[in-house]
Amino acid sequence: MPADKPDRTLTTSSEEAGIAADPDNPEWTEADFRSAVPFEQAFPVLAEKLRRTRGPQSAPTKQLVSLRLDHDVLLRFRATGPGWQSRMNEALRRAAADLPD
């Protein structure tokens, strides 16, 4: 870091005093930490509304599999950007068409 620019990650004593004086954001005590509960337990209805899940597939045509690939092959497909999984699927489809029955 250049010597002419101060490190802005450090707080000044006036900033610390302002934080400490904020009644809406008091510093937590050990008792506060011991009595804390997870968000899902404190607000179960809100937590359920915020939980984002995918709905069921309208036409489940794909199957989840675990597959080990060579590192260079995976890097090559990932380097093509978003949609690389679909492009890999298409490459496998073409290769499968060439296989003997």
MILOPA-580752 format. One line per 2 residues: number of its first residue (from 1); their letters; for each residue x, y, z of N, C-alpha, C. Coordinates in steps of 0.1 Angstrom, whole numbers, plus 2048, in hexadecimal, padded with zeros to 3 digits. Layout:
! residues N
NUM> a> X/Y/Z/X/Y/Z/X/Y/Z ~ ...
This chain:
! residues 101
1> mp> 808/7F4/800/800/800/800/809/80C/800 ~ 806/816/7F8/80E/822/7F7/80E/829/805
3> ad> 819/82F/809/81A/836/816/811/842/817 ~ 80E/849/80B/807/855/80C/7F8/853/80E
5> kp> 7F3/847/80D/7E4/844/80F/7E2/83C/81C ~ 7DA/841/825/7D8/83A/831/7D0/82D/82F
7> dr> 7D1/824/838/7CA/817/837/7BC/819/83C ~ 7B2/819/833/7A4/81C/836/79D/810/83D
9> tl> 7A4/805/83F/79E/7F9/846/79E/7FB/855 ~ 7A7/804/85A/7A7/807/868/79D/812/86C
11> tt> 797/810/877/78D/81A/87B/794/824/884 ~ 78F/830/884/794/83A/88C/78D/83A/89A
13> ss> 792/841/8A4/78C/840/8B1/77E/847/8B0 ~ 77C/851/8A8/76F/858/8A7/765/84E/8A0
15> ee> 769/846/897/760/83C/891/75C/831/89B ~ 766/82D/8A3/763/823/8AD/75A/829/8B8
17> ag> 75B/835/8BB/752/83B/8C5/744/83C/8C0 ~ 743/83F/8B3/735/840/8AD/72F/832/8AC
19> ia> 736/828/8A9/731/81A/8A9/72D/816/8B7 ~ 735/819/8C1/732/815/8CF/726/81C/8D4
21> ad> 724/828/8CF/719/831/8D5/70B/82E/8CE ~ 70B/825/8C4/6FF/822/8BC/6F6/819/8C4
23> pd> 6EB/81E/8CA/6E2/815/8D2/6DB/80A/8CA ~ 6DA/80C/8BD/6D4/802/8B5/6DD/7F6/8B1
25> np> 6EA/7F8/8B4/6F4/7EE/8B0/6FE/7EC/8BC ~ 6FA/7E7/8C7/703/7E6/8D3/70D/7DB/8D0
27> ew> 718/7DB/8D7/722/7D1/8D6/71D/7C5/8DD ~ 71F/7B9/8D7/71A/7AC/8DD/722/7A8/8E9
29> te> 71B/7A3/8F3/722/79E/8FF/722/78F/8FE ~ 72A/788/907/72A/77A/907/71C/774/909
31> ad> 714/77A/911/706/775/913/6FE/776/906 ~ 701/781/8FE/6FA/782/8F1/6FD/777/8E8
33> fr> 70A/773/8E7/70F/768/8DF/709/75B/8E3 ~ 709/759/8F1/703/74C/8F6/6F5/74B/8F3
35> sa> 6ED/755/8F3/6DE/755/8F1/6DA/756/8E3 ~ 6E4/758/8DA/6E0/75A/8CC/6DB/74D/8C6
37> vp> 6D2/74E/8BD/6CC/742/8B6/6CD/744/8A7 ~ 6CE/73A/89F/6CF/73B/890/6C2/743/88B
39> fe> 6C4/74A/880/6B9/751/879/6AD/749/877 ~ 6B0/73C/872/6A5/733/86F/69C/730/87B
41> qa> 6A2/730/887/69B/72D/893/694/73A/898 ~ 69A/745/897/694/752/89C/689/756/893
43> fp> 68A/755/886/67F/759/87D/67C/74E/873 ~ 676/744/877/674/738/86E/66B/73B/862
45> vl> 661/744/863/658/747/858/660/74F/84E ~ 667/759/852/66F/762/849/67A/759/843
47> ae> 680/751/84A/68B/748/845/686/73F/839 ~ 67A/73A/83B/674/732/831/671/73A/824
49> kl> 66C/746/826/669/74F/81A/676/753/813 ~ 681/754/81A/68D/758/814/695/74D/80E
51> rr> 692/741/812/699/735/80C/695/733/7FE ~ 69F/734/7F5/69D/732/7E7/6A0/724/7E3
53> tr> 696/71E/7DD/698/710/7D8/692/70F/7CA ~ 698/706/7C3/692/704/7B5/686/6FB/7B7
55> gp> 67C/6FE/7AF/671/6F5/7AE/673/6E9/7A6 ~ 66A/6E0/7A6/66C/6D3/79F/66D/6D6/790
57> qs> 675/6CE/789/677/6D0/77B/66A/6CC/774 ~ 666/6D4/76A/65A/6D1/762/65B/6C4/75A
59> ap> 667/6C2/755/66A/6B5/74E/678/6B1/751 ~ 679/6A9/75C/686/6A5/761/68D/69B/757
61> tk> 695/6A1/74D/69B/699/743/6AA/697/746 ~ 6AF/69D/750/6BD/69C/753/6BF/694/760
63> ql> 6CB/68E/761/6CE/686/76D/6DB/68B/773 ~ 6DB/68D/780/6E7/691/787/6F0/685/789
65> vs> 6FD/687/785/706/67C/786/713/682/78C ~ 71C/679/792/729/67D/796/733/678/78C
67> lr> 73C/680/787/744/67C/77C/752/682/77E ~ 75C/67A/77D/76A/67F/77E/76F/682/770
69> ld> 774/68E/76E/77A/693/761/788/697/763 ~ 78F/696/758/79D/69C/758/79C/6AB/75A
71> hd> 7A6/6B0/762/7A6/6BE/766/7A7/6C7/759 ~ 7AF/6C3/74F/7B0/6CC/744/7A3/6CC/73B
73> vl> 79C/6C1/73B/78F/6C1/734/785/6CA/73B ~ 784/6C9/748/77B/6D1/750/77E/6E0/74E
75> lr> 78B/6E3/74F/78F/6F1/74D/78C/6F7/73F ~ 78D/6EE/735/78A/6F3/728/77C/6F6/726
77> fr> 773/6EE/72C/764/6F1/72B/761/6FD/733 ~ 766/6FE/73F/763/709/748/768/716/742
79> at> 773/716/73B/778/722/734/76F/728/72A ~ 765/720/725/75C/725/71B/751/72E/721
81> gp> 751/72F/72E/747/738/735/73A/731/739 ~ 731/73A/73D/724/734/742/71D/72B/737
83> gw> 717/721/73C/711/717/733/71B/70C/72F ~ 726/70B/735/730/701/732/72B/6F3/734
85> qs> 722/6F1/73E/71D/6E4/741/714/6DF/735 ~ 70C/6E8/730/704/6E5/724/70C/6E1/718
87> rm> 717/6E9/716/720/6E6/70B/727/6D9/70D ~ 72A/6D5/719/731/6C8/71C/726/6BD/719
89> ne> 71A/6BF/71D/70F/6B5/71B/70E/6B3/70C ~ 70E/6BE/704/70D/6BD/6F5/719/6B5/6EF
91> al> 725/6B8/6F4/731/6B1/6EF/730/6A2/6F2 ~ 72B/69F/6FE/729/690/702/71E/68A/6F9
93> rr> 713/692/6F6/709/68D/6EE/70E/689/6E0 ~ 716/692/6DA/71C/68F/6CD/725/683/6CE
95> aa> 72D/682/6D8/736/676/6DA/72E/66A/6DB ~ 723/66A/6E3/71B/65E/6E5/714/65A/6D8
97> ad> 711/663/6CF/70B/660/6C2/715/658/6B9 ~ 722/659/6BB/72C/652/6B4/72F/645/6B9
99> lp> 72A/642/6C5/72D/635/6CB/725/62A/6C4 ~ 72B/61D/6C3/723/612/6BD/718/60E/6C7
101> d> 70D/609/6C1/702/604/6C9/705/5F8/6D0
